[in-house]
Amino acid sequence: MIWSIAISTDNKYLLTTDRDYGDVKQFRISDGRMIKHYIAVSHSGIWSTITTPDSKYLFAGCRSGHLKQICLG
């Protein structure tokens, strides 16, 4: 189940997160293709996301209170 979404500031990527399994999926907006599947970024689930202004990183806030950084490059 998708719990949160984020769009990179350069409008190239749509990122979805999963509340139960802690997965992040990265889609290219131009053609809708999933280009990366980050499996089990957090075993406690991801509740919020945001990308950096330069679109290089995604920060994911986990239910456990941890913050995870993912390189989008």
Protein Blocks (a to p, Z undefined) as FASTA:
>chain_A
ZZbdcddfklmaccdddfklopacdddfklopafbdcehkbfnbpabdcddfklpaccdd
dfkopacdddfZZ
